[in-house]
């Protein structure tokens, strides 16, 4: 008997008891839908972490000054003011595997452009900061060497800052903004970055030469001219960031003359490693959710086995009649096995549609990132077919082993 004929007979048998077939498929439908939805939720979490890594910049290490104590009160990180621009230069010069080490001074305040104003944060830094953060300039240019050395009155602004100060569709390049009453000419607009891992808008920012921030905007005293607030370090692709982190610690302790056993007057944070840890946790969460949802597929498979056993019992005389007119045991085995597989696959396809719909609803109403991949759909459908083969084989084998005489006598 051809496979097409067996498939036609199987579909006809399933149409005879439509309600029972639908209820049998319900377990597979729920199982596949649950698998698709759970994998979509987990994959969405992984994709979100990848976006954060991309937005942050790859292979990034941050160095902050440590804490200090004043009048018996221990202040927070960054209060020590222990790092200098020379320290940033030494990291790039003396440690192999570091691409750039960008010094930064940070401030916040009101930025004014014409009749508009906006409260934002600003950074005094160098062009190395854009390299460290993998940040492109969407319009305009970067700082020139003369502007960096001579405290030039120029600035780069983020997309959000540009929209708040100049409105949408307006080119801010060559426009003048005032940061703490200091006029700065906008020479470029940064490419859009989006939110960081803490939910902060990275595009709400003003960048200026570090000498401009130090001498004109922040107005630091001469004795602290070289002090900086942090260093952004970018390592080369493939470099061992753990080894580089230890070498940075040793070099900075040496430059700051820290005694053996004393606490570091600085803090080193490997942000890429932190986000990669989050991604690994999201991956484990995806596998866990998929495994839990797969239990529903097993339950659906047991339901298929149960119904197929009932079907074999009800159709015993039919099986005997088919064997009496020449059907072989292999034909009976194939017929019932195809019925089980069809039940599983139809249930799997309907489950895929429901799972995709549920994922879209979760993304729409719950605000949770979801990501549906063809691999997840293929895995769910393939697994549902495998469940049909596994749980349908025993009833089909039982039917194929019936003796024609006994089957015809069955009532």
N, C-alpha and C positions, 0 to 999 in steps of 0.2 A: 504494500500500500504506500502511495507517495505521501510525502510530508504535507503537500497541499491538501490532499484528501483528509488526512488526519486532522489538520488544522480546521478544516471546514466542519468535520464531525464534532470536534471539541467545542467550537463556537456555537453549534446548534444545540449541543447538550447544555451549555451554560445558559442559553436563552430560554430553555425550558423552565428553569427555576431562576427567574431574573432577580427576585427579591433575595433569595438565599445567596446568589452569586454576588450581589451588591453588598450584602452584609459581610460576606467572606472577604471581599476586597477592602472593606472599611478598615480592618486592622492594618493592611499594607498602606492604605492611603494616609492614615494617621502617622504611621511609622516613618514613611518617606518624607511627609511634610515636616515632621518634627526634626528629622535629620537635616533637611535643607535649611530650615529656619535657624537651628542651633549652629550649624557650620557657618551660615551667613553672618550671624551675630559675632562669632569668634573671629572670623576672617575680617570683619569690619573693624574689630578692635586691633588686630594686627596691622591693618592698613592705616589706621589712625596713628599708630606708633611710628610706622615707616614715614608718614607725612611729617611727624614731629622731628624725626631724625634728619629728614631732607631739609626741613625749614630751619633747623638749628645749625646745620653744617656738619659735614662728616669729619671724623677723626679730631674732635674738638676737646680740648682740655682748658679749663679756666683756673686761674690762680688769683686768689684774693688775699689781701692783708689779713693778719690775725687779729685777735682781740687784745685789749689792753685794760689795765686797772687804774681807776682814778678815784682817790679818796676812799679806798676800800671797796669800791663798786666795780665789778668786772663788766666792761662794755661788750657789745656784740662784735661779730666778725667784721673786719674792715676798719675798725677803730684805731688800729695800731699805726696806720700810714707808714708801713715799712717797705713797700715796694717802690722802685723808681724806673724811669725809662731805660736806664743803663742795665737794669736787671733783665728787662725784656730783650734788649740787644744781646746780652750775654747768653740767653737761652738759645737764640737763633744761631749765634756764632759758635758756641762751644758744645752743643749737643747734636749729634748726628741723628737724622730722622725728623727734625723739626723743620717745617716749611717756612712758617712765619710765627712771630710772637708779637701780637699787636697790643701796645699799651693803651689804656683807656682812663679817662676822667669822666665821671658821670655827674649830671646835675638835672634839675627839673625846674620848670617855671613857665611863665606865660610867654607865648610867642605871638607876635602881632604882625599882621600884613594888611596894610590899608585900614579899613574899618573892621576887619575881622580879627579875632584873637582866639587862641586855643592853648590850653594847658597841656604840656607834653614833657617828655624827657629828652635830654640831649646828651650826646657823647662827644668828648674830645678824643680823637684817635688819629690813625694814619690809614693809608690805603690798604695796609696789611689786614686791617679789620674786615674789609670786604672779602679778601682772599680766605681768611679764617672762617668766615661765615658762609662761604660760597654764595655771596650776594652780588648780583649783577646790577648795573645801572641801566634803567629802562630808557632814560632820556638825559642828555647832557654829558658831562664828563666827570672824572674823579679829580682829586686834589693834585695840584702841581707841586713840585719840590720847593719852589720859592714860597708858595702859600703855606706849606707845612713848616718851613724854617722861619718865615717872617710873620707868623700870626696873621695870615691873610683873612680878610673879612668875607669868607665864603662858607657855604653850607650845602650839604646833601640832605634831602628830606624824604621821608617815607610816603607811601601812597595815601595813607589815612590823613597824615598831617597836611598833605597837599590839597586833599579834598576839603578838609575843614577850613583851611585858610583861603583857598582860591576858588573852591567849588569844582564840580565835575566838568570835565571837558576843557578846562583852562590850563594852558602850559605855564607852569611856575618858573621855568628856567629863565634866568636873568631878572626875575622879580626880586624885590628886597623884602626881607623879614627882619624883625627886631627881636632878639633874644636877650632878655634882661636889659633892654634899652640899647643894646649894641646892634647896629645895622649889619646884616649879612646878606650877601648876594647869593641867591640860589643858583648853583652851577649844575645841579643834576637831581634827578628823581630816581629813587631806588626801586628795583623790581619788587613786586608784591610777595610777601613772605607768609602772611596769615598769622594764626595764633601759635604760641609756643606751648610746651607741655603744661604750663601753669594757667593756660587760658588767656594770657596777655597778648595784646595786639602788637606784633613786632613791627608793623608798618607805621605805628604812631611814634615817630622818632625824628630827631634832627641830628645829623653828624656834622662836625666841624673839625678843623685841624686841632691837634692837641695843644699846640702853642696858643691858638686863639682862645680855647676854653680856659687855659691856665692863666694867661696874661690879660685877656680882655673881658671875658664873661664871668669867670669865677673869681678873678682878682686875688689869687693866692700870693702870699708874701714871698719875697726873694729866697728866704731860707727853705721854702718848700717847693721851689719851682720844679724839681724833678720828681716829686711824689705823684703816684698814680693810684687809681682806685682798683684796677684789676688788669690782668693780662690774658688775652685770648690766644691760645696756642693751637696751631693746626699741625698735625703730624702727617708724614708721608704715607701714602697708601701701602698697606702691607707691613708697616712698621709695628713693632711690639709696643703697644701703648703702655703696658705695665712697666716695661723696662725704661721707657722714656720718662714716665712719671717718677720713678725712683731716681733717675739721673737728675731730673729737675729739682727734686727735693734736696738731693745732696749738694747741687750747685748753689741753690738759693741759701741753704744753711751755711755754706762756706762764705758766700758773699755777705751775708748778714751777720757773720761771726757768732753763730749760735753755738753755745757750749755743748759738748756731748751729754746726752741725757736730758737736755732742756727741751721744752715744748717748742714746736715749730711756730714762728711768728707769722705764718701764712697758712692758707688752706688751698689744697689742690682738689679739684673736682673733675672727674672724667665723665662728662655728660653723655658721650656716645655710649659708654659702657652701661650707664644707668638706663638709657633708653633701650639698649639691646637686651638688658635684663627684663625690662617690661615687655618687649616683644616675645622673648622666650616664655614668659609667664602667660601671655595672651595665646601663644601656640598651644601650651599645655591646656589652657582653658578650652580652646577649640576642640582638642582631642577629647577632653572630658565630656563636654557637652554632646559631641557626636556619639561617644560611647553610650552615654545615658539614653540618648534618643534612639540608638540602635536596638535597645531592649524592646521598644515598640515593634520593630520589624520582626524580632523573634516571636513575640506574642502573636503577630499577624500570621507568621509561618505556622505556628501551632494551630491557629484557627483554620488555615488552609488544609493541614493534615487531617484535622477532625472532620471537616466537611467532605473531603475526598474519601475518607473511610466510610462515611455515611452514604456517599454516592455509590461507592463500590457495592455496598450491601444492597442498596435499592435497585441497582442495575445488574444484579447477579444473573438473572434470566437472560437479559440482553447480552451479557458477556458470553454466556453459554451458547446462545443462538449464533453469535458471530463466530465463535470457535467451531461450531458445528458446520457452518457453511464455508470454512476454510481459513478463517483468521488465525494467525499464529500468535503465540504468547508475546512475541516481540511487538506485534501490531497493537495488542491490548495495552502493553506497557507504554508504548509511545503515545497512544491516545490519551490515557489518564495523566501521563507526565506532561503532555502538551496542555491539557486543561489546567493543571496546576500552574504551569509557567504563564499561561495567558492571564489567569487570575492575578498572579503576582505583578506582571508587567503592566496590565491595565491599571491596577491599583497604584503601581509605582508612578506611572505617567500622570494620573490624576493627583497623586500626592505631590509630585514636582510642581504642578500648577498651584496647588494650595500653599506649598512651602514658599514659592516665589511671592505669591500674594501676601502671605503672612509676613515675610521679610520686609516687603515694601510698606506694609502697614506699620510695622514696628519702627522702621526708619522715619515714617511720616508723622506718627502720633507720639511715639515715645522719645523721638530725637536721638535714637541710638544708631550709630554707624553700622551699616550692614554691607556685605560684599558677597555677591553670588557668583561663583566661578563655574565654568563648564565642567571642571574636574569634579566638583562637589555633586553636580547634577548627574554626571556619568557614574560616579561612585554609588549614589543612592539608587539609581535605576538598575545598575549592574548587581548591586547587593540584593535588591528585591527579586531579580530574576534568579539569583543563586539560592535565595530562600525558597522560591517556588520549586526548584530542582531538588533541593535537599529534603524539604518536608513533603514534596509530592511523590518522591521515589518509592517510599514504603507502601502507600496505598496502591500505586501503579503496579508495583511488583506483586503485591497480594492479589490484585485483579488478574495479572498475567498467569499466575500459578493455579488458578481455579481449573478444576477438571470439567470438561463440557457436560458430561452426564450429570454430575452433582449440581452444576450450575443450573441446568434445565429443570431439575427436580425441586430447586429452591422456591419456597413460597414465602 
